[in-house]
């Protein structure tokens, strides 16, 4: 029998703010028979994301944007267990960049563009062990007192009927911005309008996340020059 692995997974703000998307992502994970060691919504401190979880990206051109992105809303956190869990979850979510991901994967279906890619999952056994351990410092896991699979199913039931906007609409706005065919303000107004359809978050959170999408496009434009 192969060794069972634990892997840390979290839904990023695009899949949390877009409620119907998040529900579908959680459902896909549950459909793949992982043992759910933990499930919950969490607001990790910015310093934890910057100095612990994503420390390996410090100094890269996208680092400040990445921290802004991941801290722009709560996260939905899983700790999953299964034989070959890392391989299975990475296959399920697809390539890092949504534009390179298979259309049947989570990122291929719901990722917007570039770094706005729906979900994080540990990419190897060493990172999985490290991530599970550091995240345990800020979450309370009491397996004996909580059915985390049921909590995840409740999340799906709560949000599965939220409307979903075709992700291609966000991608199209981003590409127009990259090509200089739309102003930043017009792009933001259009993105905010789409997010309002999909979300029950407050106006400030929606506006802040629209800025994240705009900045992602501008970073890609700068990178291409």
Residue pairs with C-beta under 8 A, 6 or more apart in sequence:
1 83
2 83
2 84
3 83
4 81
4 82
4 83
4 85
5 81
5 82
5 83
5 84
5 85
5 86
5 125
5 128
6 37
6 79
6 80
6 81
6 85
6 128
6 129
6 132
7 79
7 80
7 81
7 85
7 86
7 89
7 121
7 122
7 128
7 132
8 77
8 78
8 79
8 120
8 121
8 122
8 128
8 131
8 132
8 135
9 29
9 77
9 78
9 79
9 80
9 89
9 119
9 120
9 121
9 122
10 75
10 76
10 77
10 78
10 119
10 120
11 22
11 25
11 26
11 75
11 76
11 77
11 118
11 119
12 69
12 70
12 75
12 116
12 117
12 118
12 119
12 120
13 69
13 70
13 72
13 73
13 74
13 75
13 209
13 212
14 21
14 110
14 111
14 112
14 116
14 117
14 118
14 209
15 21
15 22
15 25
15 76
15 110
15 118
15 119
16 22
16 41
16 73
16 74
16 75
16 76
17 72
17 73
17 195
17 198
17 199
17 201
17 205
17 206
17 209
18 110
18 164
18 165
18 195
18 198
18 199
19 159
19 162
19 198
19 199
19 200
20 159
20 160
20 161
20 162
20 163
20 164
20 198
21 110
21 118
21 164
21 167
21 198
22 76
22 155
22 159
23 155
23 156
23 158
23 159
23 160
23 162
24 110
24 160
24 164
25 106
25 110
25 118
25 119
26 76
26 152
26 155
26 156
27 156
27 160
28 92
28 106
29 78
29 80
29 89
29 92
29 152
30 36
30 149
30 152
30 153
30 156
32 88
32 89
32 92
33 82
34 78
34 80
34 81
34 82
34 85
34 88
34 89
35 80
35 81
35 82
36 78
36 79
36 80
36 148
36 149
36 152
37 79
37 80
37 81
37 141
37 143
37 148
38 77
38 78
38 79
38 139
38 141
38 143
38 148
39 76
39 77
39 78
39 148
39 149
39 151
39 152
39 155
40 76
40 77
40 139
40 148
40 151
41 74
41 75
41 76
41 77
42 74
42 75
42 76
42 77
42 138
42 139
43 74
43 75
44 53
44 71
44 75
44 135
44 138
45 138
46 67
46 71
48 134
48 138
49 67
49 70
49 71
50 58
50 67
52 134
53 131
53 134
53 135
54 63
54 66
54 67
54 70
57 63
57 66
61 219
61 223
62 115
62 219
65 115
65 212
65 215
65 216
65 219
66 115
68 212
68 215
69 115
69 116
69 212
69 216
72 205
72 208
72 209
72 212
73 201
73 205
73 209
76 155
77 135
77 139
78 152
79 132
79 135
79 141
80 89
82 88
85 128
86 121
86 122
86 123
86 124
86 125
86 128
89 121
90 121
90 123
91 105
92 105
92 106
93 101
93 105
93 106
93 107
93 118
93 119
93 121
94 101
94 102
94 105
94 106
94 107
94 108
94 111
95 101
95 102
95 105
95 107
95 108
96 107
96 117
97 107
97 111
97 114
97 115
97 117
98 107
98 108
98 110
98 111
98 112
98 113
98 114
98 116
98 117
98 118
98 171
99 111
99 113
99 114
101 107
101 108
101 111
101 117
102 108
103 109
106 118
106 119
107 117
107 118
107 119
109 167
110 118
110 167
111 117
111 118
111 167
112 167
112 170
112 171
112 174
112 213
112 216
113 170
113 171
113 174
113 175
113 216
113 217
113 220
114 216
114 219
114 220
115 216
116 212
116 213
116 216
122 128
122 131
122 132
162 198
162 199
162 200
163 197
163 198
164 198
165 194
165 197
165 198
169 194
170 191
170 194
170 213
173 182
173 187
173 190
173 191
173 213
173 217
174 187
174 213
174 216
174 217
174 220
175 217
176 182
176 187
177 184
177 187
177 214
177 217
177 218
177 221
178 217
178 218
178 220
178 221
178 224
180 221
182 190
184 214
184 218
187 214
187 217
188 207
188 210
188 211
188 214
191 210
191 213
191 214
192 206
192 207
192 210
195 201
195 206
195 209
195 210
196 206
199 206
